[in-house]
Amino acid sequence: MTGTRFWHPYADMGSVRHSELVMDHAEDVWVWDTDGKRYLDATAGLWYANVGHGRPEIRAAVAAQMERLGAYSAFFDLANRPVLELAEALAERAPMPSRVFFGSGGSDGIDTAAKLARRYWWEVGEGDRTLLVSRTAGYHGTHGFGTALGGIASNRHGFGPLTDTIQVRHDSLEEMNQAIARVGPERVAAVFLEPVIGAGGVYPPAPGYIEGVAELCERTGALLVVDAVICAFGRLGTWFGIERWGVTPAMIVFAKGVTSGYLPLGGVMISDRIAEPFWAKPRGPIFRHGSTYAGHPTCCAAALANIALLECDGLLGRGREQEQALFDVLAPLADHELVAEVRGGVGTMAAVELSAEALDREPRVIASLARKVRAAGILVRPGARAIAVSPPLTAGPEHFELIAQGIEHGLNALQAEAFAAQRASDTLARAF
Ligand SMILES: Cc1ncc(COP(=O)(O)O)c(C=O)c1O
């Protein structure tokens, strides 16, 4: 086989092997490829570059930590200064009294939360509580539990039997209620919920939905696990996103924006109630779980510098302050013939969904649209039915305007291509 040797995640390698887009450098909201072409990064990398690219403060913190103690295990009784400091900093900012379990990313965090939810129930004498509830369109990463919890159908296919989970429609509290009642609340360990569904197509929750899920969890005993991998660190204008609804989760999974993606890091905020059986006394139960890079000092140093930037530059609140401006500039695209809906308005993230007709006409239409928008100099994220945007929190109205123009350009190019194909097939039909 010819072409690249790099197997890209989630990629059609039959095509990509000869057509990679190779990035070279980045500065704030801009990224340049190796040919020198500049793009507006409307996706903040992969929903993570909240403070923008190329921040010297993070670079300096990472370099200083590398010089001192680049890496060291944090298993058993080992620790390092950055991990202790970061655990304190996160706990101070969390919406509930908590402990922190670190890993390398969001998928790690989801599997940690799923295992801990089951292990907690086993420890307190309710070992039948093993079932996990999740929602259609939800995305919870690629590890074992995350794949089973995921609600994007194509991501679940072909892997054989997955862990048994209960999946309910993402917008129906009633369906969740009924599903838990049907299996029996005494069998349900936890409900996993993204405050705003991200990769599945940017679905903000209906008013009252999140409060309703929290109340259902309270009533049935199911642990509320908030997947804030996208929504935290300013994307919704608060530290963990979920504060906007005033509910108290049992656990919060975070990653991405915790370092703005400069280095890989994720973890779980674990409420003191869930930690208690494991922390209460010496020779107590041990949570036998942890990955090699948990508590990696250099990754934690990057996170500390990133948190300082979010705070000192006033970026934390911008995810909320600018949510309406981003939505307003994209909303008129809903009138485009190829568009079914524009979603957003909660956090600096939005999606433009294509019409059923456009999606039916050509199975790869979303990828094709994303490429056309890219040709106009804007990087957007293709999903199953929509393209999504989530620019760095340093972006402002002038960038939102460019994003809207780029998407409109892509839609028009797509439409022109469809017309041309139609004309060609009409001509062919007339010839015979
Ligand atoms: C909501 C959510 N959860 C979990 C994950 C998985 O995170 P990671 O890719 O860092 O493993 C993602 C990644 O996009 C995500 O968006």
The ligand as a Gaussian input file, in Angstrom:
#p B3LYP/6-31G(d) Opt

LIG

0 1
 C      -18.338000      14.437000      25.663000
 C      -17.100000      13.631000      25.410000
 N      -16.784000      12.638000      26.251000
 C      -15.669000      11.899000      26.086000
 C      -14.816000      12.142000      25.031000
 C      -13.579000      11.304000      24.855000
 O      -12.445000      12.065000      25.127000
 P      -11.015000      11.637000      24.558000
 O      -11.116000      11.725000      23.080000
 O      -10.086000      12.649000      25.181000
 O      -10.715000      10.268000      25.020000
 C      -15.103000      13.166000      24.143000
 C      -14.214000      13.441000      22.999000
 O      -14.539000      14.188000      22.104000
 C      -16.273000      13.929000      24.321000
 O      -16.618000      14.907000      23.474000

